[in-house]
Every structure is written in C-alpha cells, then in structure tokens.
Amino acid sequence: MKILELIYSLSSGGGERFVVDLSNELAKRGNDVTVCMLLDDQDSRLTFNRQFIAKNVKFHAMKFTSGFSFFKMKKVEDYIMTEMPDIVHCHLNVIPYVFRLAYCHREIKFFHTLHNIASKATGAKYQYYINKYFYSHDIIRPITISNECLLSYNKFYKLHSAPCIDNGRSPVKPSDNIDVVKAEVSSYKAAASTPVFVHVARCHPSKNQELLIDSFNELNKTGYDYVLLIIGNGYDSQDGQNLKGKACSKIYFLGEKNNVGDYLLCSDAFCLTSFYEGLPISLLEALSCGVTPICTSVGGIKDVITDGETGYLADVELESYLNAIQRFYATKITKDKLIKYFTDNFSIEVCCTKYLEQFNR
C-alpha cells in the first residue's frame, strides 16, 4: 500500500517516535511510506526524531507556522491529492486538516490514532461534534492506544467504533556512545551497587515532576542509596528551575538526549509520576531494556503494568509513590522477564501487524 503518516512535527515526544517506528516497520514490509510533518523542518527542536527515519521511508515537511487556517488545509489537501495514497494515517490532532478531503474522497482511507485519553486528544470544544460525526460515519476511522484510552473514547464520544491497538516500539539498542554513557552514569554512583533510577519526559505540569522530586527527596532523608537521572527538555523554564532548586544532590538533570536508550540500558528502574497518560512510549522503551517501571496508575500505564509482576504502580500522591519505590528495593523483577513481556506484547512488529489489519479492512 501507499501510506502517508501525517503529524505536526517530529519533536522528541513519544507519539512522534511511535510514528517513526511504525513507518519504518511498514516500509520494511514492502509498503510505500511517507512521513509528512506540518510544521517547518528548519527548527531542530521540531525534527528531533527525523534522525531515526529509515532510508526507505520518504519525508516531507509542509513548513507551516503554528495555528490552523483554511489556507493551510488547502495546502494539505493539494499535497495529498498529488500523492494519492491508499491510506492517510493522522496522529495527535491533525485531523482538522483532512476533514474536507476525507468527506469528499472516500477512495482514500483515513485513520486517526488518539495518542491520549479521548478528552485530551481533542482540540477546540466545537471539534468534539465534528470528530464524532466523522468517527460515527466511518469517514475517519479512530484507533485507540490502550484499553484505558478505548474506555475513555467510548465514554467521551458515546461511540463503540474504535479498535484498540497497544502502542509498539522497536527494541532499544546501544549507540556508539554506550561506553561513554556507562562511565558517566558510574561517576554519579556512590558505589557499584547504587541503584540507578531514570525519568524520561519533558518538563510539563501533566508529568507531575513535583511528585517525583518530593518522593526522591524523602527517600534521601531515610538513607536510601540511589541516583535519579532526569532526561528531557524544558527544565530551563521557571518550573524547571524550581525543580532543580529543591532537588537533593542525588538527582541529576541531564537535559535532552538523542541516545536515551543508552541511559535506560544503564538503569535499574524507570519512573513516571504523571497525572494522565495515553500509553507512554518511554515506558515501552524501559521494558525493552528490562528496566523496572515505577509509575502512577493512570491512563494506559495500568494496562501495561501488573503491580508487583511487571512493575510497580502508585496513586498520584507522595506516600503511595514512595511506597512503590520502596517495594522495588524489597522485591526485584528480573530483566529477562520484562524483556520477554515487551517482545510478546509491545514490539513494533506486533503493533504493525495489527495496524495493517485495520488498513486492510
């Protein structure tokens, strides 16, 4: 098939990395795949994940500035009609750009993956009604990324038309810099046995890094040995500076990295303290490395983690999250068990097969 993957940008987010992984796997299986981003590709912050696109996947940038307009919609329509793909697969909230085309050109199949719970994957309030019309008439076919996201879709739109395809990820592999990262991580540790925790996320209120810092500060007060590595952008903001100011000396802010996998491979546990999530790609990356997740029980996270078996879950509050960390110290989950769990359920190969089944409906 000829498949067009449509997304705003290829910044460092999980949804953007998923688009790249899925596109690479679709092309590997003999499909003609193009990744089209709407924003300008001259801004390096918007093209972080472009470096991971395979050579047999084409790339196109519309070079838009932010903000929707009918002029931009027409440009997207013209591009799609020039390419004439069999499938247009939309991600995040780009579907307003294809409403008119999807309605008028039924020979092209349009899909929309909701990368979050339904209420967070919709733009302006009026768009709810337009989305519902297109979903209910099978003009744009919705796809949810976890059982929790599916339930939110059913409740929010009062529809039962969306399949659920768990997010997938290519297994993390060490980069050429793995030895340098091993030495760096070792330099943070008090001893060879010091557990390494890692948090991979941009600085944002939804990620609730306040709880993360408070929990590890408390852990430090009670004498636990550890280091916490925080990887992601946005920590030069005022909120980020506030977090750095209150963090104890065992917490290290490393900024954005293009070799996050190296740090995961050097870690023992992966931490998320979010208020809400879809199904985080960073969580799947951690599992592929055999790193134990310690996460708040929100969104699709609780569909992935079985508490005490494939990770540790907590409520979104200090005492509960601190308890989850302490349970990690008390009972270790083997890396081999987590890697097998990832391979059997969340590899990009498993995910891609399910997407192809939907595309071929």
Buried (B, 14 or more C-beta within 10 A) or exposed (E): BEBBBBBBBBBBBBBBBBBBBBBBBBBBEEBBBBBBBBBBBEEEEBBBBBEBBBEEBBBBBBEBEEEBEEEBBEBBBEBBEEBEBBBBBBBBBBBBBBBBBBBEBEEBBBBBBBBBBBEBBBBEEEBBEBBBEBBEEEBBBBBBBBBBBBBBBBEBBEBEBBBBBBBBBBBBEBBEEBEEBBEBBEEBBEEEEBBBBBBBBBBBEBBBBBBBBBBBBBBBEEEBBBBBBBBBBBBEEEBBEBBBEEBEEBBBBBEBBEBBBBBBBBBBBBBBBBBBBBBBBBBBBBBBBBBBBBBBBBBBBBBBBEBEEBBBBBEBEBEBBBBBBBBBEEEEBEBEEBBEBBBEBBBBEBBBBBBBEBBEE
